[in-house]
Amino acid sequence: MQGLTQYPAMMVPAMQAELMHTVTGAGRDMKSVFDPFAGSGTTLVESMRLGLNYTGYDINPLAVLFCKTKAGPFHTRRLEKAIRVVLEKAKADRGRKVEADFPGLKKWFSPLAITELSRIRRAVREVDHKWCRRVLWTGLAETVRLTSNSRTSTFKLHIRSKEDLDSRIVSPLETFHEVMRGISDRLGEEAEKLKAADRISENGHYRGNVTIRLRNSTEPDPKGDEHDLLVTSPPYGDNTTTVPYGQYSFLPLQWIDLEDIDEQAGTECIQSAYYIDGQSLGGCRNNAARRMDDMLEISPSLKKTLHKLEKLPSDRKNRVAAFVHDLDASLGAIVPSLRQHGYMIWTIGNRRVGGKPVPTDKILKELLEAKGIRWVTKLERKIPSKRMATRNSIASTMRREAILVFRKT
Ligand SMILES: C[S@@+](CC[C@H](N)C(=O)[O-])C[C@H]1O[C@@H](n2cnc3c(N)ncnc32)[C@H](O)[C@@H]1O
């Protein structure tokens, strides 16, 4: 379902699918997949195509919304009707009540955009089917991205130039119409595929179990489910210097009913554009470098990297230290949830900080080995430049990604 949602996803679906096929084909007892950094749901979609149970966590409500949209139930005819009704109601709505309220509203949206987004939001709220509402919120998120005053060439919030804003006329209602057509087509195609493979029932419900939760994966999982396979792609570094997923989600989340996403979704995520990024891996840099003693013993690659960063401004070293610290905390929470002899497939990007390479793949390997996880193999690929927003600074700091396979023994 590539292209259904615009969320910066690193992993390449085709390659991921092939690996999942190989690993699950090798052992017939592979039934459940876990993705602690679910993003927009690449692993979810592949798991459903393979008929596997799936559990996915993400700290970002927008990612959780996108995953829940892709999980169904695929009531596609009902969805088509809901889209029609929402468009009719929103177009007929003459109300001027503004449905979002945050400092900066008038900076990030034109008066026309505020009025039309409010009309769409009112109409979506009246839809009584939860999955249909989630799909419509997904479309509204994309509409916000395309019609706000922030540039679409970067994941960061960055206001368009004055000339651009003066000459720009965008109608959220027209954009939403177009966006929903695309989303509905893609969901319809996916439902057909899943139906043909007997993965969903006649009424569109997936035959396996899918659990998607808004959760911080560095926290121990009290449920501790025993998963057979982990397939994930964590952030490639702290969000501020790689992909600011939180900033990217800030404007769309202002227009979406958070209770439709997850019962844990609180309003703190829409109070600051930096809140989600601050909670994500490496988001809190306080004293990180000083809390690393144990990890430096475990990971010679980390020790070498921090040593190389010593002469640079201290925030460079602190950023790397904070990220690795949180990554290790997440491993402490994730490893127990994988069953004995289960496999892990990690897609990792090595980046540069202050011009120095950070070998995240080697660091991950050393951290996992210290937790009794055996390294099996590594595949490498170049990141095609079109998959990165080229005007984003990460394009010059990350050019390769590695897929690492491990086994719990
Ligand atoms: C590289 S993306 C995952 C991309 C994913 N493979 C996809 O298909 O979109 C990394 C994800 O990790 C999430 N994340 C960062 N820190 C997290 C944490 N502590 N707990 C859970 N999720 C986190 C981010 O919100 C982001 O969605």
Ligand as a Chemical Component Dictionary entry (heavy atoms), coordinates in Angstrom:
data_LIG
# 
_chem_comp.id                   LIG 
_chem_comp.type                 NON-POLYMER 
_chem_comp.pdbx_formal_charge   0 
_chem_comp.three_letter_code    LIG 
# 
loop_
_chem_comp_atom.comp_id 
_chem_comp_atom.atom_id 
_chem_comp_atom.alt_atom_id 
_chem_comp_atom.type_symbol 
_chem_comp_atom.charge 
_chem_comp_atom.model_Cartn_x 
_chem_comp_atom.model_Cartn_y 
_chem_comp_atom.model_Cartn_z 
_chem_comp_atom.pdbx_ordinal 
LIG C1  C1  C 0  12.071 4.811 10.728 1  
LIG S1  S1  S 1  10.469 5.063 11.390 2  
LIG C2  C2  C 0  9.707  3.567 11.090 3  
LIG C3  C3  C 0  9.345  3.472 9.664  4  
LIG C4  C4  C 0  8.492  2.283 9.395  5  
LIG N1  N1  N 0  9.302  1.176 9.034  6  
LIG C5  C5  C 0  7.428  2.567 8.333  7  
LIG O1  O1  O 0  7.045  1.663 7.632  8  
LIG O2  O2  O -1 6.964  3.692 8.246  9  
LIG C6  C6  C 0  10.755 5.075 13.102 10 
LIG C7  C7  C 0  9.511  5.221 13.971 11 
LIG O3  O3  O 0  9.912  5.057 15.327 12 
LIG C8  C8  C 0  9.062  5.843 16.130 13 
LIG N2  N2  N 0  9.680  6.011 17.468 14 
LIG C9  C9  C 0  10.718 6.797 17.835 15 
LIG N3  N3  N 0  10.996 6.643 19.141 16 
LIG C10 C10 C 0  10.112 5.739 19.626 17 
LIG C11 C11 C 0  9.893  5.144 20.898 18 
LIG N4  N4  N 0  10.647 5.468 21.958 19 
LIG N5  N5  N 0  8.901  4.218 21.021 20 
LIG C12 C12 C 0  8.124  3.866 19.949 21 
LIG N6  N6  N 0  8.286  4.415 18.726 22 
LIG C13 C13 C 0  9.263  5.321 18.554 23 
LIG C14 C14 C 0  8.894  7.122 15.330 24 
LIG O4  O4  O 0  7.722  7.807 15.725 25 
LIG C15 C15 C 0  8.820  6.580 13.902 26 
LIG O5  O5  O 0  7.493  6.399 13.504 27 
# 
loop_
_chem_comp_bond.comp_id 
_chem_comp_bond.atom_id_1 
_chem_comp_bond.atom_id_2 
_chem_comp_bond.value_order 
_chem_comp_bond.pdbx_ordinal 
LIG C1  S1  SING 1  
LIG S1  C2  SING 2  
LIG S1  C6  SING 3  
LIG C2  C3  SING 4  
LIG C3  C4  SING 5  
LIG C4  N1  SING 6  
LIG C4  C5  SING 7  
LIG C5  O1  DOUB 8  
LIG C5  O2  SING 9  
LIG C6  C7  SING 10 
LIG C7  O3  SING 11 
LIG C7  C15 SING 12 
LIG O3  C8  SING 13 
LIG C8  N2  SING 14 
LIG C8  C14 SING 15 
LIG N2  C9  SING 16 
LIG N2  C13 SING 17 
LIG C9  N3  DOUB 18 
LIG N3  C10 SING 19 
LIG C10 C11 SING 20 
LIG C10 C13 DOUB 21 
LIG C11 N4  SING 22 
LIG C11 N5  DOUB 23 
LIG N5  C12 SING 24 
LIG C12 N6  DOUB 25 
LIG N6  C13 SING 26 
LIG C14 O4  SING 27 
LIG C14 C15 SING 28 
LIG C15 O5  SING 29 
# 
